[in-house]
Amino acid sequence: MSLRRRRFLTVMFLIFVLLLSGCWSRREIDDLAIVTGIALDLGPDNKVHMTIQLVKPEVLAKRAQGGGGGGNADKAYWLLESHGLTFVDAVRKFNTLSPRQLFLAHNVIIIFGEDLARRGIASTLDRISRTKNLRRTIWVMVAKGKAREVLEAELEPEYLSAVAIGHMIEGREVYSQSYGIDLKDFLRVLTGSSPNPVASRIELRKEFTNREFWEVDEDGQGEAGQGEEDAKEHINKEARTQGREQAKKSVVLTGAAVFKKDKLMGWFDPTETRGLLWIQGKMRRGIIIINGPEGEKMAFESIRSKSEVVPKIHQGKLIMRVKIDEENDFAEDMGFVPLTPENIPGIEKKIAAAIQKDIEAALRKGQKEYKSDIFGFGAAVHRKYPQQWKAIKGRWEELFPQLEVQVEVKSKIRRRGMSTEPPKPGGKE
Amino acid sequence: MFNRIFRKVRDSIKYGTGINVSGGDEHQSQVDSRLDNNLQRLKGIFEGCADVVFREFSLGTEEPVRAALLFVEGLVEMVAINENIMKPLMYEAGHRNPAITNIFKLVKEKALTIGKVNETTNMEEVVEFILSGYAAIFIDGSQQVMLAHVRGGEHRAVEEPSSEVVVRGPREAFTETLHTNISLVRRRLKNPDLKVEMRKVGRRTKTDLAILYIKGIVNEKIIREVKERLNRVDVDGTVASRSLGEIIQDTSWTPFPLITYTERPDKLTAQLLEGRVAIMVDGTPIILTVPVLFMEQLQSSEDYYEGFFPASAIRLLRFMAINIALLLPSLYVAVTTFHQEMLPTPLLISLAGAREGVPFPAFVEALVMEITFEILREAGIRLPRPAGQAVSIVGALVIGDAAVSAGIVSPAMVIIVSLTGIASFTIPGYSFALALRLLRFPIMFLAATLGLFGIMMGLIFLLIHLVSLRSFGMPYMSPIAPATYGDWKDTFVRFPWWAMVTRPRLIGQKDPVRQARGLQPKPPDKDKGGSGNPGSR
């Protein structure tokens, strides 16, 4: 074969390779059903009921172009429900319901219903972790009640509740009374030496926004002095009869869902959640409120903290020491007591005591009530005493509730601000 | 495959049509001493050339001698013919020294008031000179012919450059007249080392051609190569410099220009100072310079007329612009049809919303819009200037808007295509911009079939091609590959002038240093009794 002929054939070959493969695996974006949220519930038939939130891009595009004639009635998403014996069974069934291909890569949250979580989610998680396209950065959360209803929540001004909830979790650190964990970390904890993960807790709450409340009043249909409950009922009736304004559902992201292995044990309230965050060193920013020298409330904003969990074997007995170093800014003073070098050490002690109280609340519930090592004490022992860990590994579940935990908190006021004295009326005299 | 087709075409030219490029040998002989014989022969040669003027007259000597003047109307300055040739020859020739018996010498030395006069005895040369604007003076009884330089006639004045516009900087551009062009360079380089070598090219057109270079800076190998390649040129005629460039450049199998085409004398001067060679062709305002590097296509003369901070920033901006011009539609097609997971969620949603109801796949949409844009651009250039602008505005606004509101294309695609088009306008090298416009399409095709993988494949092929190119022996991708870091002072960014001490390494290696070191401004030195800046030490 001559060189020229060979070159010709090579070029033809390359062209054919390109042309024959065509546009293999091509998907136009307008043929995709973009999934933003997944909710998994346990159905009455013991099957996994799966609800997905799908974006309607055209509605959002119309909104971006300036309303498009008050198309506010159109929701920016629609929900699809399917059920199956397993997760993948449910996912595949969507093809019988949706004209578009399911596209999971942009999913933001996965919500487990309380019933399903209590039954155990290991098998479901296995399937989720194997699903291609589904990112490991999605937030894992447990809904109090049905997970499906959370996807129907309306969170103004966002149009997609799943995306909005994702933003809420990202912003949790401002107040630090809720927990956030993504799929990757959740799976890592579940397969680690203390396989007791914690997930976000989300709760649906039916309530009315102020705007609607006032609108009704202006219409003169709401009587003055009527109780709040009556007003709600009234509006509900209005909504039902006129089909006009529907009662809006909103969600609250607070507290945490505590697992033992893959089963939900129960809930942490905001205080306990913060205690957990302190122990795990995940506390970022948060307001600490104490009673000041004259009994008034003082608020401090925690700015930075360090936590250390040190297991110690003392006279053959295992002791956990939790050390917290915290720094904060002075935020607010309800009384009129200025911060002075004299009273600062006393106030710092009070802050430390407040933190300690949170931690103890978390320990009480987690250790004594749920008997679930969500704090990662087992893993800490594993790291520090690998040999001894082998011996106690099997008995850890019995040992853990009896474990002695010593909590040490040090607190430091870093900045007390430029104002030395609160703006007391007539204080300048 | 292409080679084979090309070879067939070439063979048919060589043997098939057989253009007779030899001009015939009827006037290859010497000039006769008898005027009548000469005139008869010339009348034969110029038969049917109504613009050739034969003027027979007698010299104003005591004994009238017959003489004849030949020139081409329109190529000469009539004032010079009347005042400096006819008048002295007819009136004043005889009043000079009667002792001189050689009439030819008398006329040349005592009568003719023309600055540049050649002599010849070769008839072929006479014809050539007459045709290039000289006036030939035949004197009866003399075998020699005087060729007086009275070139003139109509030509375009020096105007502002049209394709290489700068905001600040010289506003002169080359014209169609070779000698004007040479003078524009000479005015900027008052140095005998600036050499101008003349030659002719084209068997029938006899186009004048000048090779310019600065002796002492230029690499002799390049000069030799240029001359060799020009010697090889054997064409019927060359009307524009571009056609000549295509013959002498290293290879034709590339979309990229391997020769710089410029119309700015200031740019040409700077290039000569770097050690480059310029080839000027009479009749074209576009001058060729060699060798050329890839990176120069992204440099504008504007860069040197602005401060080095803004100039460098603008240069980096152009790098972004070529990436946009080459890749943006392909990236859009690849990402929206294969890699949706790469887009941020809100962007994906708005792109999907915009594409809702568009009947074509993204690739077809992009292809149609790009071709439409290219058609509009071409129409804008071809149409008479006032109409051209109207077409581009109507095209861009009306067609784009109508297509979007009709739902045939998505608004995102209109943005992509117009951004691509505008980005390609920022490229200073016009031929280079054309190459990028062309290459956009194969890369788009690759993106539509193989996604980002295809784009990378295309870019790798492109890179391999670019590093294999040579311009008159110089690696095209220099100073990047081969890397000469010293030259990076004027590649991606432009250093301040005082930092550019050396010439480009590969081109100007004969005399590497072009200015003194340490020219940067600094506070006056205390020891030398300056004003003594207290903060300096």
Interface residues (C-beta under 8 A of the other chain):
Chain A: R4 F8 V11 L18 L19 S21 G22 C23 W24 S25 R26 R27 E28 I29 D30 L32 I34 T36 V55 P57 E58 V59 L60 A61 K62 A64 F103 A105 H106 V108 N133 R135 V163
Chain B: M1 N3 R4 T336 T337 F338 Q340 E341 T345 L348 I349 S350 L351 A352 G353 A354 R355 E356 G357 V358 P361 A362 F363 F445 L446 A448 T449 L450
